[in-house]
Amino acid sequence: MCTHGPGSQDRAVRNTRTASLLAIGTVATFVSALTPARTFAASEPSTAKDPLRQYTQQQPRWERCDADSPAAFQCATLKVPLDYSDPGGRTIDLAISRLKASSPESRRGVLLLNPGGPGGPGLTLPVDPAVTLSENVKRQYDLIGFDPRGVGHSSPVGCGLTDDEQNMEHPYHAETFASDVKWARTVADKCHTKVGDTLRHLTTRNTARDMDVIRAVLGEKKISYVGFSYGTYLGAVYTQMFPRWTDRFVLDSAADPARYGRGMFQAMAERAEPAFTRWTEWTAQRHATYQLGTTPAEVRTTFWNLVARADRQPVDYDGTLFTGDAIRAERDRFSRLQKAATWFAGLKKASEGKKPTEQPPSPLPPASDRDVPSDNNAASAWAVLCADTPTSWPRDPEQYRRDAIRDRARYPLSGDVASNVKPCAFWKAGSEPGTTVNNDVRALILQNEWDPLTPLAGGRAMHHALRGSRMVTVAGGEGHIVNGTNACADDSATVYLTTGRLPAEDLTCRAPSA
């Protein structure tokens, strides 16, 4: 949700623009009570009449995950119902992993981990070096990873999408809009043809139910949890559905639960503009270094002139051709001041025929597992997002055209990309309404001030929805995911996970100046 820790998750979300979210309940009329917990909950008492007993009473067969992993890192496969309203029907696999607490006498319980997405595999997170957890946390918790349903080793889905069909960056142009609509419809049609009725059940609510099956199978009364990006929404949905079994939940880089769906993309576009303005101001003060302009207005003009030039003649930079649209697609970079200035200065030199400063090659994403469809990340991401949020997507293609034109004017960097047509416009609804997050469960929210994918306003909205939560804001914090980047924020998470103490009030940590 492959090895998606916070570092690789940043790449995955950038590739799919689902934040994960996404990347994250939906419209306020969606009430979780519409799907009664009494009928579906994996937490029902284990009696002869318990329809989920066959799942909650499983005995996992733990084995070493693979020869390259530590011997103590174990994996198992559970069975869960595809449709929790029909627990006697078809089942699917759920791949889970475990790294036991390093101090049995100090063990408190289990800590589930989710990297975001949606569509991100999390099986290897307990041993992923990108996930920074203190030794005190590892002493007290069994770290539990899992691939969400439809993802990775958990009955993975694929739609047979080509590389071009997996690319979701579709800037609006009048002459290409018809092909954009065709792309969105094709992705939806291919997924419905290939995956069939399974799509209806690949939802966040069902993944939360799967998490509760994991809890029951492991013999735990409650679970603790660390979720990143979209994983914050998944965690919040779990707190809404299973508040009695929620222990200590850390939500790192939280999305606005009320904007999950189409609004998630639009929030990214909105936040890109102040980040870009901040970057022009910072870069103008360093004209001697970057040669991009002595004032913010000059830096902005330099940027848009290069975009226009690249639209006429793509720029070959470090072996990659950048059109103007491709330059705009790099909008996430502008949350990181120095890195963005270095990149754009090199791009400008390349456009002028000058040899840019040598750039290190970008790391390649992990190779897909042999038995996982090559389009699994994209297919599962669309499956969850579209099934969760059908009412947030207009059905009339012309509405997307109007919105894209409007939002390109409002948010020039990426407003049109955010509001242009997506496969969800042609997706069939999921098996049930989404979830309104609104409860008193205690949780800790970690948020960077300059997060391009789950903006600060979204973290604040999650904090408001989880009334028992505390929020740690990293003032000046850049980029997506806080974990491992700020000692102050990490310490707050460690104290909460190991003692249960939330900060007495919301806390502001400071990031080092750029």
C-alpha positions as CSV (number, residue, x, y, z in Angstrom):
1,M,0.0,0.0,0.0
2,C,5.7,-3.6,-2.7
3,T,6.9,-1.8,0.6
4,H,5.0,1.4,1.2
5,G,6.4,3.1,4.3
6,P,6.1,6.8,4.7
7,G,9.0,7.4,2.2
8,S,7.6,5.1,-0.5
9,Q,4.1,6.2,0.2
10,D,5.0,9.7,-0.8
11,R,5.9,8.3,-4.2
12,A,2.8,6.2,-4.5
13,V,0.5,9.0,-3.7
14,R,2.2,11.3,-6.1
15,N,1.8,8.7,-8.9
16,T,-1.9,8.1,-8.3
17,R,-2.9,11.5,-6.6
18,T,-5.1,9.6,-4.2
19,A,-4.1,10.3,-0.8
20,S,-3.7,9.5,-0.3
21,L,-5.5,10.4,0.7
22,L,-4.6,10.9,-0.8
23,A,-4.7,11.1,-0.5
24,I,-10.2,10.1,3.4
25,G,-16.7,10.1,5.6
26,T,-18.2,11.6,2.8
27,V,-21.3,13.7,2.5
28,A,-23.0,14.4,5.8
29,T,-26.1,12.4,4.9
30,F,-24.0,9.2,5.0
31,V,-24.5,7.9,8.5
32,S,-22.6,4.9,9.7
33,A,-25.8,3.7,11.5
34,L,-27.2,2.8,8.1
35,T,-25.0,-0.3,8.3
36,P,-25.8,-1.6,11.7
37,A,-22.7,-2.6,13.7
38,R,-24.7,-5.3,15.3
39,T,-25.1,-7.1,12.0
40,F,-21.6,-6.6,10.7
41,A,-19.2,-6.0,13.6
42,A,-16.4,-8.6,14.0
43,S,-16.6,-7.7,17.7
44,E,-19.8,-9.6,18.4
45,P,-19.6,-12.2,21.1
46,S,-18.5,-15.6,19.9
47,T,-21.6,-17.7,20.2
48,A,-23.1,-20.4,18.0
49,K,-25.3,-17.7,16.5
50,D,-22.3,-15.4,15.7
51,P,-22.1,-15.3,11.9
52,L,-18.5,-14.2,12.0
53,R,-17.3,-16.9,14.4
54,Q,-15.6,-18.8,11.6
55,Y,-13.5,-15.8,10.9
56,T,-12.8,-14.4,14.4
57,Q,-11.8,-17.9,15.7
58,Q,-9.2,-18.6,13.0
59,Q,-5.8,-19.9,14.1
60,P,-3.2,-18.1,11.9
61,R,-0.4,-20.2,10.6
62,W,2.6,-18.0,11.1
63,E,5.6,-18.6,8.9
64,R,8.7,-16.6,8.1
65,C,7.7,-14.0,5.5
66,D,10.6,-14.6,3.2
67,A,14.3,-15.5,3.2
68,D,15.4,-11.8,2.9
69,S,13.4,-10.7,6.0
70,P,14.4,-11.1,9.7
71,A,13.5,-14.6,11.0
72,A,11.3,-13.0,13.6
73,F,9.2,-11.3,10.9
74,Q,6.2,-13.7,10.4
75,C,3.4,-13.7,7.9
76,A,0.0,-15.5,7.8
77,T,-3.1,-15.5,5.6
78,L,-6.6,-15.1,7.0
79,K,-10.0,-15.6,5.4
80,V,-12.6,-12.8,5.6
81,P,-16.0,-12.5,3.9
82,L,-16.1,-10.5,0.7
83,D,-19.5,-9.2,1.8
84,Y,-20.0,-8.8,5.6
85,S,-23.8,-8.8,5.1
86,D,-23.4,-12.4,3.7
87,P,-20.7,-13.9,5.9
88,G,-21.5,-17.4,4.7
89,G,-20.8,-16.4,1.1
90,R,-17.6,-15.9,-0.9
91,T,-14.4,-15.3,1.0
92,I,-11.2,-13.5,0.2
93,D,-7.6,-13.7,1.5
94,L,-6.2,-11.2,3.9
95,A,-2.4,-11.2,4.3
96,I,-1.1,-10.1,7.7
97,S,2.4,-9.9,9.2
98,R,3.8,-9.7,12.8
99,L,6.9,-8.6,14.5
100,K,6.6,-9.5,18.2
101,A,7.2,-7.0,21.0
102,S,10.9,-7.1,21.9
103,S,10.1,-7.3,25.6
104,P,7.4,-9.9,26.4
105,E,7.2,-8.7,30.0
106,S,6.5,-5.1,28.8
107,R,4.1,-6.1,26.0
108,R,0.9,-4.0,25.9
109,G,-0.8,-5.3,22.8
110,V,-0.8,-4.9,19.0
111,L,-0.1,-1.9,16.8
112,L,-1.6,-2.1,13.4
113,L,0.2,-0.1,10.6
114,N,-1.2,1.3,7.4
115,P,0.7,3.3,4.8
116,G,-2.1,5.1,3.0
117,G,-3.2,5.0,-0.6
118,P,-5.9,3.9,-0.9
119,G,-4.4,0.9,-2.7
120,G,-1.1,0.8,-0.7
121,P,0.2,-2.6,0.5
122,G,1.3,-2.6,4.2
123,L,2.5,-6.1,4.8
124,T,6.2,-5.2,5.2
125,L,5.6,-2.0,7.3
126,P,6.8,-3.7,10.6
127,V,10.3,-4.0,9.1
128,D,10.3,-1.0,6.8
129,P,13.1,1.3,7.8
130,A,11.1,4.3,6.6
131,V,8.7,3.8,9.5
132,T,10.3,5.4,12.5
133,L,9.1,3.9,15.8
134,S,11.0,4.2,19.1
135,E,12.5,1.2,20.8
136,N,10.1,1.8,23.7
137,V,7.2,1.4,21.3
138,K,8.7,-1.8,19.8
139,R,9.2,-3.1,23.3
140,Q,5.5,-2.8,24.1
141,Y,3.7,-3.7,20.9
142,D,3.6,-6.5,18.4
143,L,3.8,-4.6,15.1
144,I,1.1,-5.8,12.7
145,G,1.2,-5.2,9.0
146,F,-1.5,-6.1,6.5
147,D,-2.3,-5.7,2.8
148,P,-5.9,-4.3,2.7
149,R,-8.4,-6.3,0.7
150,G,-7.8,-6.2,-3.0
151,V,-4.2,-5.1,-2.5
152,G,-0.9,-6.9,-2.7
153,H,-1.2,-10.4,-1.3
154,S,-4.8,-9.9,-0.1
155,S,-6.7,-11.3,-3.2
156,P,-5.3,-8.5,-5.4
157,V,-7.5,-7.0,-8.1
158,G,-6.4,-5.9,-11.5
159,C,-8.3,-4.3,-14.3
160,G,-5.9,-4.9,-17.2
161,L,-5.1,-1.2,-17.4
162,T,-2.3,-0.1,-19.7
163,D,0.4,2.3,-18.4
164,D,-1.3,5.2,-20.1
165,E,-4.6,4.2,-18.5
166,Q,-3.0,4.2,-15.1
167,N,-1.8,7.8,-15.5
168,M,-4.4,10.0,-13.8
169,E,-2.7,13.3,-14.7
170,H,-5.2,14.8,-17.2
171,P,-4.9,18.6,-17.5
172,Y,-7.9,20.2,-19.1
173,H,-7.6,21.3,-22.7
174,A,-10.7,21.8,-24.9
175,E,-9.2,19.7,-27.7
176,T,-8.4,16.7,-25.4
177,F,-11.5,16.7,-23.2
178,A,-13.3,14.1,-25.2
179,S,-10.3,11.7,-24.9
180,D,-10.2,12.4,-21.1
181,V,-13.8,11.4,-20.8
182,K,-13.1,8.3,-22.9
183,W,-10.1,7.5,-20.6
184,A,-12.3,7.8,-17.4
185,R,-15.1,5.7,-18.9
186,T,-12.6,3.0,-20.2
187,V,-10.9,2.6,-16.8
188,A,-14.3,2.2,-15.1
189,D,-15.6,-0.2,-17.8
190,K,-12.4,-2.3,-17.7
191,C,-12.6,-2.6,-13.9
192,H,-16.2,-3.6,-13.8
193,T,-15.7,-6.1,-16.6
194,K,-12.5,-7.6,-15.1
195,V,-13.4,-7.5,-11.4
196,G,-17.1,-7.7,-11.4
197,D,-19.2,-7.6,-8.2
198,T,-16.1,-7.7,-6.1
199,L,-15.7,-4.0,-6.7
200,R,-18.7,-3.1,-4.6
201,H,-17.1,-4.6,-1.5
202,L,-13.6,-3.0,-1.8
203,T,-14.5,-0.2,0.6
204,T,-12.9,1.5,3.6
205,R,-15.7,0.3,5.8
206,N,-15.0,-3.3,4.9
207,T,-11.3,-2.8,5.4
208,A,-12.1,-1.5,8.9
209,R,-14.1,-4.6,9.5
210,D,-11.1,-6.7,8.3
211,M,-9.0,-4.8,10.9
212,D,-11.5,-5.9,13.6
213,V,-11.3,-9.5,12.4
214,I,-7.5,-9.2,12.8
215,R,-8.0,-7.9,16.3
216,A,-10.3,-10.8,17.2
217,V,-8.0,-13.4,15.6
218,L,-5.0,-12.1,17.6
219,G,-7.1,-12.4,20.8
220,E,-6.9,-8.7,21.6
221,K,-9.7,-6.7,23.3
222,K,-8.4,-3.5,21.6
223,I,-6.0,-2.4,18.9
224,S,-3.7,0.5,18.6
225,Y,-2.8,1.9,15.2
226,V,-0.5,4.2,13.2
227,G,-1.9,5.3,9.8
228,F,-0.4,7.6,7.2
229,S,-2.2,9.7,4.7
230,Y,-5.3,7.9,3.5
231,G,-4.6,5.5,6.4
232,T,-5.7,8.4,8.7
233,Y,-9.1,8.2,7.2
234,L,-9.2,4.4,7.5
235,G,-8.2,4.7,11.1
236,A,-10.9,7.4,11.7
237,V,-13.5,5.1,10.1
238,Y,-12.5,2.3,12.5
239,T,-12.9,4.6,15.5
240,Q,-16.4,5.4,14.2
241,M,-17.4,1.8,13.7
242,F,-15.6,0.2,16.6
243,P,-15.1,2.8,19.3
244,R,-15.1,0.2,22.1
245,W,-12.1,-1.6,20.6
246,T,-10.1,1.5,19.8
247,D,-7.0,2.1,21.9
248,R,-4.2,4.4,21.0
249,F,-4.5,5.8,17.4
250,V,-1.8,8.0,15.7
251,L,-3.0,9.6,12.5
252,D,0.0,11.0,10.6
253,S,-0.9,13.6,7.8
254,A,-4.6,13.5,8.1
255,A,-7.2,14.2,5.4
256,D,-10.4,16.1,5.8
257,P,-13.0,13.3,6.3
258,A,-15.8,15.5,4.9
259,R,-13.8,16.1,1.7
260,Y,-12.8,12.5,1.0
261,G,-13.6,11.9,-2.6
262,R,-13.5,14.5,-5.3
263,G,-12.8,17.2,-2.7
264,M,-9.6,15.5,-1.8
265,F,-8.1,16.3,-5.2
266,Q,-9.4,19.8,-5.1
267,A,-8.0,20.5,-1.7
268,M,-4.5,19.6,-3.0
269,A,-5.0,22.1,-5.9
270,E,-6.1,24.8,-3.5
271,R,-3.2,24.3,-1.1
272,A,-0.6,24.3,-4.0
273,E,-1.2,28.0,-4.6
274,P,0.0,29.4,-1.2
275,A,2.9,26.9,-1.3
276,F,3.9,28.2,-4.7
277,T,3.7,31.8,-3.5
278,R,5.8,31.0,-0.5
279,W,8.4,29.4,-2.8
280,T,8.6,32.4,-5.1
281,E,9.2,34.6,-2.0
282,W,12.0,32.3,-0.7
283,T,13.6,31.9,-4.1
284,A,13.6,35.6,-4.9
285,Q,15.7,36.2,-1.7
286,R,18.2,33.8,-3.2
287,H,18.5,35.0,-6.7
288,A,22.3,34.9,-6.5
289,T,22.1,31.1,-6.1
290,Y,19.2,30.2,-8.4
291,Q,19.0,33.0,-10.9
292,L,15.2,32.8,-11.2
293,G,14.3,36.4,-10.3
294,T,14.9,39.1,-7.7
295,T,11.3,39.5,-6.7
296,P,8.5,37.0,-6.2
297,A,6.8,38.4,-9.3
298,E,9.9,37.8,-11.4
299,V,10.2,34.3,-10.1
300,R,6.5,33.6,-11.0
301,T,7.0,35.1,-14.4
302,T,10.1,32.9,-15.0
303,F,8.1,29.9,-14.0
304,W,5.1,30.5,-16.3
305,N,7.4,31.6,-19.2
306,L,9.1,28.2,-19.0
307,V,5.7,26.4,-18.8
308,A,4.7,28.2,-22.0
309,R,8.0,27.4,-23.7
310,A,7.8,23.7,-22.7
311,D,4.3,23.5,-24.2
312,R,5.8,24.6,-27.5
313,Q,9.0,22.5,-27.2
314,P,9.3,20.0,-24.4
315,V,12.4,20.3,-22.2
316,D,14.8,17.4,-21.9
317,Y,16.0,17.4,-18.3
318,D,18.0,14.5,-17.0
319,G,16.6,12.2,-19.6
320,T,12.9,13.2,-19.0
321,L,10.9,15.3,-21.4
322,F,8.9,18.0,-19.6
323,T,5.9,19.6,-21.3
324,G,4.3,22.6,-19.7
325,D,1.7,20.3,-18.2
326,A,4.3,18.0,-16.9
327,I,6.0,20.9,-15.1
328,R,2.7,21.9,-13.5
329,A,2.3,18.3,-12.5
330,E,5.3,18.7,-10.3
331,R,3.3,21.0,-8.0
332,D,4.0,18.9,-4.9
333,R,7.7,20.0,-5.1
334,F,6.9,23.5,-4.1
335,S,6.2,22.5,-0.5
336,R,9.9,21.9,-0.2
337,L,11.6,25.2,-0.8
338,Q,15.2,24.3,-1.4
339,K,14.6,21.2,-3.4
340,A,12.0,22.9,-5.6
341,A,14.4,25.8,-6.3
342,T,17.2,23.5,-7.2
343,W,15.0,21.4,-9.5
344,F,13.5,24.3,-11.3
345,A,16.8,26.1,-11.8
346,G,18.2,22.9,-13.4
347,L,15.1,22.7,-15.6
348,K,15.5,26.3,-16.7
349,K,19.2,25.7,-17.6
350,A,18.2,22.6,-19.6
351,S,15.7,24.6,-21.5
352,E,18.4,27.1,-22.4
353,G,20.7,24.3,-23.7
354,K,22.9,24.4,-20.6
355,K,24.1,21.3,-18.9
356,P,22.3,21.2,-15.5
357,T,23.9,20.3,-12.3
358,E,24.1,16.6,-12.1
359,Q,21.0,15.1,-10.4
360,P,21.0,11.8,-8.6
361,P,18.8,9.3,-10.4
362,S,15.3,8.9,-8.9
363,P,14.9,5.6,-7.1
364,L,12.7,3.1,-8.9
365,P,9.6,1.9,-7.2
366,P,9.8,-1.6,-5.9
367,A,9.2,-4.3,-8.4
368,S,5.7,-5.8,-8.3
369,D,5.3,-9.3,-6.8
370,R,4.9,-11.9,-9.5
371,D,1.3,-12.8,-8.5
372,V,0.2,-9.2,-8.1
373,P,-1.4,-7.5,-11.2
374,S,0.9,-4.8,-12.6
375,D,-2.0,-2.3,-12.3
376,N,-3.0,-3.3,-8.7
377,N,-2.1,0.0,-7.2
378,A,-4.2,2.0,-9.6
379,A,-7.0,-0.5,-9.8
380,S,-7.4,-0.9,-6.0
381,A,-7.1,2.9,-5.4
382,W,-9.9,3.7,-7.8
383,A,-11.9,0.8,-6.5
384,V,-11.9,2.0,-2.9
385,L,-12.2,5.7,-3.6
386,C,-15.0,5.4,-6.1
387,A,-17.0,2.8,-4.2
388,D,-16.7,4.9,-1.0
389,T,-17.7,8.2,-2.5
390,P,-20.2,7.9,-5.4
391,T,-22.2,11.0,-4.6
392,S,-19.2,13.3,-4.7
393,W,-18.7,12.7,-8.4
394,P,-21.0,14.4,-11.0
395,R,-22.4,12.0,-13.7
396,D,-22.5,14.7,-16.4
397,P,-19.1,15.0,-18.2
398,E,-19.9,18.7,-19.0
399,Q,-19.9,19.5,-15.3
400,Y,-16.2,18.4,-15.2
401,R,-15.5,20.6,-18.2
402,R,-17.0,23.7,-16.5
403,D,-15.3,22.9,-13.2
404,A,-11.9,22.4,-14.8
405,I,-12.1,25.7,-16.6
406,R,-13.2,27.5,-13.5
407,D,-10.6,26.0,-11.3
408,R,-7.7,26.5,-13.8
409,A,-8.5,30.2,-13.4
410,R,-8.7,29.9,-9.5
411,Y,-5.7,27.6,-9.0
412,P,-3.4,27.9,-12.1
413,L,-0.9,25.2,-11.0
414,S,-3.4,22.3,-11.0
415,G,-7.0,23.4,-10.5
416,D,-7.9,21.9,-13.9
417,V,-6.2,18.6,-13.2
418,A,-8.0,18.3,-9.8
419,S,-11.4,19.0,-11.2
420,N,-11.2,17.2,-14.6
421,V,-13.1,14.0,-15.2
422,K,-12.1,10.9,-13.3
423,P,-13.1,7.2,-13.5
424,C,-15.4,7.6,-10.5
425,A,-17.8,9.6,-12.7
426,F,-18.7,6.2,-14.3
427,W,-18.3,3.9,-11.4
428,K,-21.0,1.9,-9.8
429,A,-21.8,2.6,-6.2
430,G,-20.3,0.6,-3.4
431,S,-22.2,-1.9,-1.2
432,E,-23.2,0.7,1.3
433,P,-23.1,4.5,2.1
434,G,-19.9,6.0,3.4
435,T,-19.0,7.0,6.9
436,T,-19.5,10.3,8.7
437,V,-16.6,10.7,11.2
438,N,-17.9,12.3,14.4
439,N,-16.9,10.9,17.7
440,D,-15.1,11.4,21.0
441,V,-12.4,8.7,20.6
442,R,-8.9,9.9,21.7
443,A,-6.3,10.1,19.0
444,L,-3.2,11.9,18.1
445,I,-3.0,13.8,14.8
446,L,0.4,14.8,13.4
447,Q,0.5,17.4,10.6
448,N,3.1,19.3,8.6
449,E,2.2,22.9,7.9
450,W,3.3,22.6,4.2
451,D,1.9,19.2,3.3
452,P,1.0,19.1,-0.4
453,L,-1.2,16.0,-0.4
454,T,-3.0,16.1,2.9
455,P,-3.1,19.9,3.6
456,L,-3.1,21.4,7.0
457,A,-6.7,22.5,6.8
458,G,-7.6,18.8,6.3
459,G,-5.7,17.8,9.5
460,R,-7.6,20.5,11.4
461,A,-10.9,19.2,10.0
462,M,-10.0,15.6,11.2
463,H,-9.1,17.1,14.6
464,H,-12.5,18.7,14.7
465,A,-14.3,15.5,13.7
466,L,-12.4,13.5,16.3
467,R,-13.4,15.6,19.3
468,G,-11.2,13.6,21.8
469,S,-8.1,14.1,19.7
470,R,-5.0,16.3,20.1
471,M,-3.1,17.8,17.2
472,V,0.6,18.3,16.8
473,T,1.4,20.8,14.0
474,V,4.9,21.1,12.7
475,A,5.2,24.8,11.9
476,G,7.3,25.2,8.8
477,G,7.2,21.4,8.3
478,E,7.6,20.5,4.6
479,G,6.3,17.5,2.6
480,H,4.0,14.6,3.1
481,I,4.3,12.5,6.3
482,V,5.7,13.7,9.6
483,N,7.0,10.4,10.9
484,G,10.8,10.4,11.3
485,T,11.2,14.1,10.2
486,N,10.7,16.0,13.5
487,A,11.9,14.9,16.9
488,C,9.3,16.9,18.7
489,A,6.4,15.3,16.9
490,D,7.9,11.9,17.1
491,D,8.4,12.2,20.9
492,S,4.7,13.2,21.3
493,A,3.7,10.0,19.4
494,T,6.1,7.9,21.5
495,V,4.7,9.2,24.8
496,Y,1.1,8.7,23.7
497,L,1.7,5.1,22.4
498,T,3.7,4.0,25.4
499,T,1.8,5.8,28.2
500,G,-1.5,6.7,26.8
501,R,-1.0,10.4,27.6
502,L,-2.0,12.9,25.0
503,P,-0.6,16.4,25.1
504,A,-2.5,18.5,27.6
505,E,-3.4,20.8,24.7
506,D,-2.7,21.0,21.0
507,L,1.0,21.3,20.4
508,T,3.1,23.2,17.9
509,C,6.6,21.9,17.0
510,R,9.1,23.8,15.0
511,A,10.8,22.6,11.8
512,P,14.4,23.7,11.2
513,S,14.4,26.7,8.8
514,A,15.0,25.8,5.2
